[in-house]
Amino acid sequence: MNPPRVLTHSQRRPAARGLRRACLVAVLAGGLAAPLAFAQLRLENIEQCIESSSDVLSLPAAAGGTLTARACLACDSQRLDFSSDTRYFIGDTQVSYARLRAVASARPMSVYVFYQTGTRNLTRLRLDAGADGASQ
């Protein structure tokens, strides 16, 4: 009778070794392809902001129609449209347009005018968080 044959590690699992190699090749190929895929991404600017001041920006009596905004007295002005989706903030607190206008007219302060690049619709008007009466 023949004694049992002892197999070396490489003889026992040739299929498993091939699978490990295939996984390693796939991981390496993915690692090399990932930076190329990210390089192909194109970032698109969907919103812009005009940083202005309440003494330069003239807010209309009521929300609606258009707002003419500019960063400084010598800067070109831009006409932007209010929409039903326009939101108003003092710092991080959402307020009514009437409240925002009242606080902005009290003293000069920074006003941030956000609008959609393509449509030029106002998305947000925001006063600095340090504005008086922000919590009211």
Sequence and secondary structure as in RCSB ss.txt:
>XXXX:A:sequence
MNPPRVLTHSQRRPAARGLRRACLVAVLAGGLAAPLAFAQLRLENIEQCIESSSDVLSLPAAAGGTLTARACLAC
DSQRLDFSSDTRYFIGDTQVSYARLRAVASARPMSVYVFYQTGTRNLTRLRLDAGADGASQ
>XXXX:A:secstr
        HHHH HHHHHHHHHHHHHHHHHHHHHHHHHHT      EEEEEEETTT    SSS SEEEE SSTTS
  EEEE  TT EEEETTEEE HHHHHHHHHHS  EEEEEEETTT BEEEEEE TT TTTT 
